[in-house]
Amino acid sequence: MFKKYFAYVAVFFITALINGSVANAARSDGIEKESDIQFDFSEFQWDSVQSHKKKEKYVSFMRLLKEEKYLQARNNIEKQIKIKPEDANLYGLRGMLNVLEKQFNEAEKDYQYAIFLDNLNLGAHLSLAELYFKQNKFVLAKLNYKKALSINADAGGAYIALASIASATGDNSQVEKNLKMAYQASSDSVRGKAAVVNLLAQWYKKEKQFDLYLSMAKEFRSDFPNDNLSFNFILDALYVGGDIEKVEQELRRFIAQNLTDTIYRYKLVSLLAKQEQRYNDFISELQKIEKITPASSRPLTVKVKYFLDKKDYQKALVLVNQAKARFPKSVVGDKLAGEMYKSMGLIDESILAYESAFKKQPERHFLVALIDVLNKGGRYKRAKELLLLELEKSPGDFSLQLKLGQIYIQMKQHSLAISLYEKLLKLQPKNTLVLNDLAWLYMLTDNVKALELSERAYLIAPKSWVVVDTYGVILLKYGKNKQGLVVLLQALALNESNLMVHFHLAQAYVSNHQKQKAVNQLKAVIDRQWSSKLVHKEAKKLLMQLQSDR
């Protein structure tokens, strides 16, 4: 069956929950997770259709949808409806097709008619509720989810959806309540339960309710005492709650019972690396791992990254050379050399190392690393050539197209950049990076759409200093000086260390006739010895203008 779409209820609302207010929950990197939790809500599939999954008419229709053969799918379903016009499931399936083709009014009619034919049709209520949610018709969405739950109290996806609606409407008490109900309704499989616990964890982190998170993690652990997923939640709950000592105790207890384990030894290593006074313990644990896995280059990699973080390049270089000597046929030495030289600001050496790695192992991540260091060194033409070659192989790759657009910006090829970004915006209309970059391009080319796009990005990502800074500058550009000043003060609060934001704020003070504040901002920028040459130059120029006006 077309599992990807059948799981739409939970997957869509997990996305909504994560991208909404719940999503801003801080996620700790203090404990390395074995892998990201993948949401699997197949138990929340459309029961009324699932019961018919062996019928060829449904199977063939779903296959056509999966293959995106929508015209054939429509002909198929219309033919079935003529044969059996009283089958509610058929209208539900046509509604699904209409959603995929973005004919939302027609989809609504189909779901409503399916409910008219069979008021207990669980799938139709869930589908209609999802449709209403996407349209921000939260009252209607809630009614249909509650109806679905009255039909089947174990429809856990509906509880997740209600939690998402509660989050979107600011009804925080209902978020936790519905997620707990989803936990009870989810399947008894560890992954089914873990998906809901993950959402609860994000919620508790956002609300800083770490005790409740730990309590939930312990409940999950008691349900699945021998599963690593439940252990990971215990570790994470303890870590975000600030009980680092207890995290270490739990890890050492586990390791003592599993002497050849390396997964949790690496978690312990990660924990120790963040504590300045634990260097000897950090090295000791890595040596134990090296004895367990003598053929692995990972311990060396961890050490190199540790010293790069400390900017101890002498020790890092010794280890990079060890990596090249011990693993001559591997790319690990070149990869580590590329990272080290990039960190040291030795761009030519870093480029050579990444080129060597990519030549030995032409994989995407090495290409991206090479392109990034080429950009950092201003080698835009070479980066552009590599991207265009790779895009010939993967013309639909969004991330590579985005990198190409950013190179066009650096090369001041604004018409090419605008054309590409407009194409990307159609593919992902809520992508803040695309919105932000395109808004900036429109501003540079005096296109009034800059204001609209920058505002859209700001409304989606009001905590991104880059987005807020762009919005503030564009407000100034179009004469909204007071609002621009307010927004740029917000950008500064989000990132006080970025001198470009300070410079833009100085411009805002000038636009608002607050000359002395502008002068103070500019002097602060100029006094920073580590400021970029461009910012330093522009700040000096503006300061001289202000001082000459006295």
C-alpha positions in Angstrom: 0.0 0.0 0.0 0.9 3.6 -0.4 2.3 3.8 3.2 3.8 7.2 2.7 0.4 8.8 2.2 -1.5 6.6 4.6 0.7 7.8 7.4 -0.2 11.4 6.4 -2.1 12.2 9.6 0.7 11.6 12.0 3.5 12.7 9.7 1.9 15.9 8.7 1.1 16.9 12.3 4.4 15.9 13.6 5.9 18.3 11.1 3.4 21.0 12.1 4.2 20.4 15.8 7.9 20.6 15.3 7.8 23.6 13.0 5.3 25.4 15.2 5.8 26.6 18.8 6.7 23.1 19.9 9.5 23.0 17.4 11.4 25.7 19.1 12.2 23.3 21.9 15.9 23.4 22.4 17.6 20.1 21.5 20.8 19.2 23.4 23.8 18.0 21.5 25.4 17.0 24.8 24.5 13.3 24.2 25.2 11.9 20.8 22.2 9.9 19.7 22.8 6.5 18.0 20.5 7.7 15.3 17.7 10.2 14.9 14.3 8.8 15.8 12.3 8.1 12.7 8.6 8.6 13.1 6.7 5.5 12.1 2.9 5.9 12.6 1.7 3.2 10.2 -0.6 2.1 13.0 -2.5 5.3 12.5 -3.3 4.5 8.9 -6.7 4.9 7.3 -8.4 1.8 8.8 -11.4 1.8 6.5 -9.2 1.6 3.5 -6.6 -0.6 5.1 -9.2 -3.3 5.6 -9.7 -3.4 1.8 -6.0 -3.3 0.9 -6.1 -6.7 -0.8 -8.8 -5.5 -3.3 -7.1 -4.9 -6.6 -9.1 -1.8 -7.3 -7.6 0.0 -4.3 -4.1 -1.4 -4.8 -3.9 -0.4 -8.4 -5.2 3.1 -7.6 -2.6 3.6 -4.8 0.1 2.3 -7.1 -0.8 5.0 -9.6 -0.7 7.7 -6.9 2.7 6.5 -5.8 4.0 6.7 -9.3 2.3 10.2 -9.7 0.2 9.0 -12.6 -2.6 11.2 -11.6 -4.6 11.2 -14.9 -4.7 7.4 -15.0 -5.6 7.4 -11.3 -8.5 9.8 -11.9 -9.8 7.7 -14.8 -9.5 4.6 -12.6 -11.4 6.0 -9.6 -14.1 7.7 -11.7 -14.8 4.4 -13.4 -15.1 2.7 -10.0 -17.4 5.4 -8.7 -19.7 4.8 -11.7 -19.8 1.1 -10.9 -20.3 1.5 -7.2 -21.5 5.1 -6.4 -22.5 4.2 -2.8 -18.9 3.2 -1.8 -17.7 5.9 0.6 -14.1 4.8 0.4 -14.0 5.6 -3.3 -14.9 9.3 -2.6 -12.2 9.3 0.1 -9.7 8.1 -2.4 -10.7 10.7 -4.9 -10.3 13.3 -2.2 -6.8 12.1 -1.7 -6.1 12.5 -5.4 -7.6 16.0 -5.3 -5.3 17.0 -2.4 -2.3 15.7 -4.3 -3.4 17.9 -7.3 -4.1 20.8 -5.0 -7.8 20.9 -5.8 -8.7 21.5 -2.1 -12.3 22.5 -2.6 -13.0 19.4 -4.6 -11.2 17.3 -1.9 -13.4 18.8 0.8 -16.5 17.9 -1.2 -15.3 14.4 -1.6 -14.6 13.9 2.0 -17.9 15.4 3.1 -19.8 13.1 0.7 -17.9 10.1 2.0 -19.0 11.0 5.5 -22.6 11.5 4.2 -22.5 8.0 2.8 -20.8 6.6 5.9 -20.8 8.8 9.0 -18.4 6.3 10.7 -15.8 6.4 8.0 -12.7 7.1 10.1 -10.4 7.9 7.1 -12.8 10.5 5.7 -13.0 12.3 9.1 -9.2 12.3 9.5 -8.6 13.5 5.9 -11.1 16.3 6.2 -9.6 17.3 9.5 -6.2 17.5 8.0 -7.5 19.6 5.1 -9.1 22.0 7.6 -5.9 22.2 9.6 -3.8 23.1 6.6 -6.3 25.9 5.9 -6.0 27.1 9.6 -9.7 26.2 10.1 -8.9 24.9 13.6 -12.4 24.6 14.9 -13.6 22.5 12.0 -10.4 20.4 12.2 -10.9 19.7 16.0 -14.5 18.7 15.4 -13.5 16.1 12.8 -10.6 14.8 14.9 -12.9 14.4 17.9 -15.4 12.6 15.7 -12.6 10.3 14.5 -11.7 9.5 18.1 -15.3 8.7 18.9 -15.2 6.2 16.1 -11.9 4.7 17.2 -10.3 5.9 20.5 -7.0 4.3 19.5 -6.5 6.6 16.5 -3.4 8.0 18.0 -2.6 10.3 15.0 -5.8 12.3 15.9 -4.4 13.0 19.4 -1.1 14.2 17.9 -3.1 16.4 15.5 -5.1 17.9 18.4 -1.9 18.5 20.2 -0.6 20.4 17.2 -3.8 22.5 17.0 -3.4 23.3 20.7 0.2 24.4 20.1 -0.8 26.5 17.1 -3.6 28.2 19.1 -1.6 28.7 22.3 -3.6 26.2 24.4 -0.5 24.7 26.1 -2.3 22.5 28.6 -4.0 20.6 25.8 -0.6 19.9 24.1 0.7 17.7 26.9 -2.7 16.1 27.5 -3.2 15.0 23.9 0.4 13.8 23.5 0.0 11.7 26.6 -3.2 10.3 25.1 -1.3 9.6 21.9 1.3 7.7 24.0 -1.5 5.5 25.5 -3.1 4.9 22.1 0.0 4.2 20.2 1.0 0.6 19.4 3.0 -1.4 21.9 6.0 -1.4 19.7 9.0 0.5 21.0 9.3 2.7 17.9 5.6 3.6 18.0 5.9 4.7 21.6 9.3 6.4 21.1 7.9 8.6 18.3 5.3 10.1 20.8 7.9 10.3 23.6 10.1 12.3 21.2 7.3 14.8 20.7 6.7 15.0 24.5 10.4 15.5 25.0 10.5 18.4 22.6 7.5 20.0 24.4 9.0 19.6 27.9 12.3 21.1 26.7 10.5 24.1 25.3 8.6 24.6 28.5 11.7 23.8 30.5 9.8 21.1 32.4 12.8 18.8 32.7 11.4 16.9 35.7 8.4 16.0 33.7 10.6 14.9 30.8 12.6 12.7 33.1 9.5 11.2 34.6 8.2 10.4 31.1 11.5 8.9 30.1 11.5 6.7 33.2 8.0 5.5 32.3 9.1 4.7 28.8 12.2 2.9 30.2 10.1 0.8 32.5 7.9 -0.2 29.5 11.0 -1.1 27.5 13.9 -1.7 30.0 16.2 -3.5 27.5 15.9 -1.1 24.6 18.6 1.5 23.7 15.9 4.0 22.6 14.5 4.2 26.1 18.0 4.5 27.6 18.8 7.4 25.2 15.8 9.3 26.5 16.9 8.8 30.1 20.4 10.2 29.2 18.9 13.1 27.3 16.5 14.0 30.1 19.2 14.0 32.6 21.5 16.0 30.4 19.1 18.8 29.6 18.1 18.9 33.2 21.7 19.7 34.1 22.6 16.5 36.0 25.8 15.7 34.1 27.2 13.6 36.9 24.2 11.3 36.8 24.5 11.0 33.0 28.1 9.8 33.4 27.1 7.4 36.1 24.4 5.9 33.9 26.8 5.6 31.0 29.5 3.9 33.1 27.0 1.5 34.6 25.9 0.5 31.1 29.5 0.2 29.8 30.4 -2.0 32.8 27.7 -4.4 31.8 28.6 -4.2 28.1 32.4 -4.2 27.9 32.8 -4.4 24.1 30.2 -1.6 23.5 31.5 1.4 21.6 28.3 3.3 21.0 27.9 4.4 24.6 31.6 4.8 25.1 31.5 7.4 22.4 28.7 9.1 24.2 30.8 9.2 27.3 33.7 10.5 25.3 31.5 13.3 24.0 30.4 14.2 27.5 34.0 14.3 28.8 35.2 16.4 25.9 32.9 19.2 27.0 34.5 19.3 30.5 37.9 21.1 30.5 39.2 19.3 33.6 38.4 15.9 32.2 41.0 15.7 29.4 42.9 12.7 30.9 39.6 10.8 31.2 38.7 11.8 27.6 41.9 10.4 26.3 41.7 7.3 28.5 38.2 6.4 27.2 39.4 6.8 23.6 42.3 4.5 24.2 39.9 1.8 25.5 37.9 2.2 22.3 41.0 1.9 20.2 41.7 -1.4 21.8 38.2 -2.6 21.1 38.3 -1.4 17.5 41.9 -1.3 16.4 41.1 -1.0 12.7 38.8 2.0 13.1 39.9 5.6 12.3 37.1 7.1 14.4 39.1 7.6 17.6 41.8 9.5 15.7 39.0 11.6 14.1 37.5 12.4 17.5 40.9 13.5 18.8 41.6 15.8 15.9 38.3 17.5 16.2 38.8 17.9 19.9 42.1 19.8 19.3 40.7 21.8 16.4 37.9 23.0 18.8 40.7 24.0 21.2 42.7 25.6 18.3 45.6 23.4 19.3 46.8 23.0 15.7 50.2 21.5 16.6 48.7 18.5 18.2 46.0 18.3 15.5 48.7 18.2 12.8 50.5 15.3 14.5 47.3 13.3 14.6 46.5 14.1 11.0 49.8 12.8 9.9 49.2 9.7 12.0 45.9 9.2 10.2 47.6 9.4 6.8 50.3 6.9 7.9 47.9 4.4 9.5 45.2 4.6 6.9 47.1 5.4 3.6 44.3 4.0 1.4 41.6 5.8 3.2 40.3 9.4 2.7 40.3 10.0 6.4 43.7 11.7 6.4 42.8 14.1 3.6 39.4 14.8 5.2 41.0 15.7 8.5 43.7 17.8 6.8 41.0 19.7 4.9 39.1 20.5 8.1 42.3 21.4 10.0 43.7 23.7 7.2 40.2 25.4 6.8 40.1 26.0 10.6 43.6 27.5 10.4 42.6 29.8 7.5 45.1 28.0 5.1 42.6 27.9 2.2 44.9 26.7 -0.5 46.1 23.7 1.6 42.5 22.9 2.6 41.4 23.0 -1.1 44.2 20.5 -2.0 43.2 18.2 0.8 39.5 18.1 -0.1 40.3 17.7 -3.8 42.4 14.7 -2.9 39.6 13.3 -0.8 37.0 13.8 -3.5 39.3 12.3 -6.2 39.8 9.1 -4.0 36.1 8.9 -3.0 33.8 11.1 -5.2 31.0 11.3 -2.8 28.6 14.2 -2.2 29.8 15.2 1.2 33.3 15.7 0.0 32.1 17.7 -2.9 30.1 20.0 -0.6 33.1 20.4 1.7 35.3 21.3 -1.3 32.7 23.8 -2.5 32.4 25.4 0.9 36.1 25.9 1.2 36.4 27.2 -2.3 33.7 29.8 -1.4 35.5 30.7 1.7 38.6 31.4 -0.4 36.7 33.4 -3.0 37.2 30.7 -5.7 33.7 31.2 -6.9 34.3 30.3 -10.5 35.8 26.9 -9.6 33.0 26.2 -7.1 30.4 27.1 -9.8 32.0 24.8 -12.3 31.9 21.8 -9.9 28.3 22.5 -9.0 27.2 22.8 -12.6 28.9 19.4 -13.3 27.2 17.8 -10.4 23.8 19.3 -11.3 24.1 17.7 -14.7 23.9 14.4 -12.8 21.3 15.5 -10.3 19.3 18.4 -11.9 16.6 18.3 -9.3 18.8 18.5 -6.2 17.5 21.4 -4.2 20.4 21.9 -1.8 22.9 22.0 -4.7 20.8 24.5 -6.6 20.7 26.6 -3.4 24.5 26.5 -3.2 24.7 27.6 -6.8 22.3 30.5 -6.2 24.5 31.6 -3.3 27.6 31.5 -5.5 25.8 33.6 -8.1 25.2 36.2 -5.4 28.9 36.2 -4.5 29.8 36.6 -8.1 27.3 39.5 -8.4 25.4 37.6 -11.2 22.2 38.9 -9.8 19.9 38.1 -12.8 21.0 34.4 -12.7 20.6 34.3 -9.0 17.1 35.8 -9.1 16.0 33.4 -11.8 17.2 30.4 -9.8 15.9 31.6 -6.5 12.4 32.2 -8.0 12.4 28.7 -9.2 13.4 27.4 -5.8 10.8 29.5 -4.1 8.1 27.8 -6.2 9.4 24.4 -4.9 9.6 25.5 -1.3 7.5 28.6 -0.7 8.2 28.6 3.1 12.0 28.1 2.9 13.3 31.0 5.0 16.8 30.8 3.4 15.3 31.1 -0.1 13.0 33.9 1.0 15.7 35.8 2.8 18.3 35.5 -0.1 15.7 36.4 -2.7 14.5 39.4 -0.7 18.1 40.6 -0.5 18.5 40.2 -4.2 15.3 42.1 -4.9 16.5 44.9 -2.7 19.8 45.1 -4.6 17.9 45.3 -7.9 15.3 47.8 -6.6 12.5 45.3 -6.8 9.7 46.3 -4.4 8.9 42.7 -3.8 11.9 42.7 -1.4 9.7 44.0 1.4 7.0 41.4 1.0 9.5 38.5 0.9 11.6 39.7 3.8 8.4 40.1 5.9 7.3 36.6 5.1 10.7 35.2 6.1 10.6 37.3 9.3 7.1 36.0 10.2 8.3 32.4 9.7 11.7 32.7 11.5 11.6 35.7 14.0 14.5 34.2 16.0 16.9 34.0 13.1 19.3 37.0 13.3 20.1 36.8 9.6 16.4 36.9 8.7 15.7 39.7 11.2 18.7 41.7 10.0 17.7 41.4 6.4 14.1 42.5 7.2 15.4 45.5 9.2 17.7 46.7 6.3 15.0 46.3 3.7 12.6 48.3 5.9 15.2 51.1 6.0 15.6 50.9 2.2 11.9 51.5 1.7 11.6 54.4 4.2 10.1 52.5 7.1 12.8 53.9 9.4 11.2 53.6 12.8 10.1 50.0 12.2 13.5 49.2 10.7 15.3 50.5 13.9 13.0 48.3 16.1 13.7 45.2 14.0 17.5 45.8 13.9 17.6 46.2 17.6 15.9 42.7 17.7 18.6 41.4 15.4 21.3 42.8 17.7 19.7 41.1 20.7 19.8 37.8 18.8 23.5 38.2 17.8 25.5 40.9 19.6 28.8 39.6 18.2 28.0 40.1 14.5 29.5 43.4 13.4 27.5 43.7 10.3 24.4 43.9 12.5 26.0 46.7 14.5 26.8 48.5 11.3 23.2 48.1 10.0 22.0 49.4 13.4 24.2 52.5 13.0 22.6 53.1 9.6 19.2 52.8 11.3 20.2 55.4 13.9 21.3 57.7 11.1 17.9 57.2 9.3 16.1 58.1 12.5 18.2 61.2 13.2 20.0 59.7 16.2 23.5 60.8 15.2 25.3 60.2 18.5 24.0 56.7 18.8 25.1 56.0 15.3 28.6 57.4 16.0 28.9 55.1 19.1 27.9 52.1 17.1 30.4 52.8 14.4 33.2 53.4 16.8 32.4 50.0 18.4 32.7 48.4 15.0 36.0 50.1 14.1 37.5 49.3 17.5 37.1 45.6 17.0 40.4 44.4 15.6 38.9 41.2 14.3 36.2 42.9 12.3 36.0 42.0 8.6 37.7 44.4 6.2 34.5 45.2 4.3 32.6 46.1 7.5 35.6 48.0 8.9 35.9 50.0 5.7 32.2 50.9 5.4 32.0 51.8 9.1 34.9 54.2 8.7 33.4 55.8 5.7 30.0 56.4 7.4 31.7 57.7 10.5 33.7 60.2 8.5 30.5 61.4 6.8 28.8 61.9 10.1 31.8 63.8 11.6 32.2 66.0 8.6 28.5 67.1 8.9 29.1 68.7 12.3 
